[in-house]
């Protein structure tokens, strides 16, 4: 579920909801309602949340790939290093 993936990505990033609120300018209540599936955010709000978390848009929206962009970047670096060896 979309809302659960936002929370999962936030937790994977090691952020609490207050930190995401501070980074996005969205209220804690709004974010909690989104994560709880009680509110459908606008595309702009999702974009702000995903960016603040450093989450993969594909993961949050489609449920595909890894939760965090950094995970994908780390894996790409490891693959490049392995290929260079």
N, C-alpha and C positions, 0 to 999 in steps of 0.2 A: 504494500500500500504506500502511496505517495507520502503521506504524512509520516509514516514510520521510517521511511528512508531519509527524510530530512533529519529526524532525531538521531537515527543511526549514524549518519554522516557527521552531525554535530558532535556526538559522543566520541566518534573515531578521531575527530580532530582535537579532542581534549578540551573542548569549549563548553562552558555552561551557558544557559539560556540568557543570562544577564550580559555576558560578553558579546553574544551575537546581537542582542538588542543594542548595545553600545556601538557596535560596528555598523549596523544597518540603519539605526534611527527608528527601528520598529519597536513597539512596546513589548515588554515581556509577556503581557497578557495575549497580545496578538500572536506572538510566536508560539506560546503554549497552546493556544486554540488551533493554530495550524498543525502543530505536532500531534495534537490530540484528535485531529480529523474533524474538529467542530467548525472549521472555517476553511473555505477555499480561497487561497490568496491569488492576487492578480499575477500575471506573468512578470511584471516589474518587481513585485515583492519577492517572488521566487528567485528571480535573477539576483536581487540584492542578498538574499539569504545564502544562496549557493556560492556567490562570490565571497561573502564574509567568512564562510566556513572553509572555503577552499575545496569544495566538493565537486565531484564530477556531475555535470548536468545530466548526462546519460544515465548515471546511477539514480539520481533523484527522480527524474521524470519517467524513465523507461525501465528502471530496475536492472540495467545492464552495466557491466564493468565493475570497477572498484569504487568505493565510496569517496575516496579523496584523490584529487588530481596528483598530489605529491606521490601517492602510491604508484600511479601510472608512470610518473617521471622517474622514480627510483627504479622501477622494473626496466624501463628503457635504458637507463644508464648501466644497469647490471648486464643487460643483453649486449650492449655495445662493448663493454669491458670483456665479456666472455668471447665475443666475436674477434676482438683484437688480440686475444691470448693465443 
